[in-house]
Amino acid sequence: MYYVLKGHMFEDEVQSMIQLFFINKSFSVSECIVNDGMCVVSTYKDNCCIADIYDNGVFCFSEREKTHNDDIKEIKRCIKISLYKVFKNITGFEMPWGILTGVRPCKRVHDMQKEGHKSDFIKKTLKEGYFVSDKKISLVMEVAENEKKVLSENNKNKVSVYIGIPFCVSKCLYCSFTSYTVGQYKNKIDDYLKALYKEMEFVSKYIKNKEIESIYVGGGTPTSLSEIQLENLMKNINLFFNKPKEFTVEAGRPDTITKDKLKILKEYGVLRISINPQTMNDKTLELIGRNHTVKQFIDIFEMARSIGHKHINTDVILGLPYEGENETVNTFKQLEKLSPESITVHTLAVKRGSRLKEVFNNYKMTDYSTMEKMIDISSRYAEKLKMKPYYMYKQKNMVGNFENVGYCKDNCQCAYNIQIMEERHSVFAVGAGASTKLCIPEENRVERIFNVKSVEDYINRIDEMISRKADGFSEFESSEGNKGYFWR
Ligand SMILES: C[S@@+](CC[C@H](N)C(=O)[O-])C[C@H]1O[C@@H](n2cnc3c(N)ncnc32)[C@H](O)[C@@H]1O
């Protein structure tokens, strides 16, 4: 498939619409109409965006959208609308999120609210200006409302800390996160932790007078560390950082958890853990390479409860290979019995860097309407469990451009998840692949400082990572209007 741009250079917008309708198809830009398969021409001329489709050089369809003004945002929106309409014509599909392809749909709602718009106006804009479905409008409005309590308590004195442990016992089929197997990296983990503690100490000095809203230890799977390593990590977190209001550790894979590790987490003040089944169907667990059974997950979950872990989150993924409505019902029925405090429902994303991407064509992926039904099942079960949707995000390359939603019982929302999505609160992140975000909500500004991804580079270049942070912090602090924003 080819695309041609005429009268504008907004390639990202054109690509995002092609990707939305033709997931996993390759496409490239061309100077002129190509007589080889499908070619789409996106034109901006005289306040009008036009999308024309050609098949082997023969004109087939056209759609247009008039812009209301010359604002770049408006032109981009209309380019997307014209393409959306023409692709909808040829495929017969309507996308649940319309032309909203960004990762953070709630942000759009909060922005409109900040501009003083009322709910009815926001809903109308999402429906008529972005083609979002009624169901998704209700969802995004509800999530935005449920996020308000956490967001309204933000102030300059509050920050969060992310600590990355990029190790796991093995890589799941769908996983594209930075993670290294503990087996292969056995000899490097202690060096990694040493470098991590150096970076933690550095950050702790900068934020020593701050209130830490949350500490989030993520991965990989932090519990793939040995008991001694995990205990040392917890000791250092307690040593360097003020006591947080919220403290999460992603225990993740049940096959990494032991009774002693659960006790260590409890003893050092962890308030929320994630134990993730992804699915409650053994066949799928085997297929995605998780090396644990449903029974093992249940046993570990109950063990965590018996040790006194009061907030357990469970991650699930809808749309794993060969799963349909029955498997989703089974997953939720079984989770219902365990009654976790929160469930994070993901829809499968086929990401670059995952084994799934390499073998995509060997698997029968879930079709759009089945995925929609599975999402409905998950939200019905969440309601039954007295859970509300409290945060959400979308990822690229999701089948049907669907969303990930975190559901929780009353007062069980994870503030960290909300903050990381809404970007109005600074997060100081340490570890390989971690990215620090310095936020100035008044200016809608976010400055990022990145660490290197590879474990070896992180260990060897830890001093450089620390000076990157020092430079980033002082640059941020000396920029107009930010004097003393964080650390004076
Ligand atoms: C950072 S990952 C950590 C997972 C943890 N190591 C484990 O294996 O349980 C957080 C969650 O993202 C979700 N996830 C990861 N890759 C995904 C993908 N390709 N599509 C959908 N959800 C995905 C999974 O539910 C996973 O538990």
The ligand as a Gaussian input file, in Angstrom:
#p B3LYP/6-31G(d) Opt

LIG

0 1
 C        5.297000      -4.093000      32.491000
 S        4.323000      -5.482000      32.187000
 C        4.921000      -6.437000      33.575000
 C        4.436000      -7.806000      33.592000
 C        5.062000      -8.838000      34.529000
 N        6.456000      -8.985000      34.293000
 C        4.359000     -10.149000      34.272000
 O        4.846000     -10.895000      33.426000
 O        3.339000     -10.412000      34.864000
 C        2.715000      -4.981000      32.679000
 C        1.565000      -5.612000      31.968000
 O        1.403000      -5.166000      30.649000
 C        0.618000      -6.097000      29.937000
 N        1.224000      -6.313000      28.617000
 C        2.520000      -6.515000      28.355000
 N        2.713000      -6.676000      27.022000
 C        1.497000      -6.565000      26.434000
 C        1.017000      -6.644000      25.097000
 N        1.834000      -6.869000      24.065000
 N       -0.303000      -6.479000      24.871000
 C       -1.144000      -6.239000      25.895000
 N       -0.747000      -6.151000      27.169000
 C        0.543000      -6.323000      27.449000
 C        0.569000      -7.387000      30.749000
 O       -0.723000      -7.573000      31.269000
 C        1.586000      -7.106000      31.838000
 O        1.257000      -7.750000      33.042000

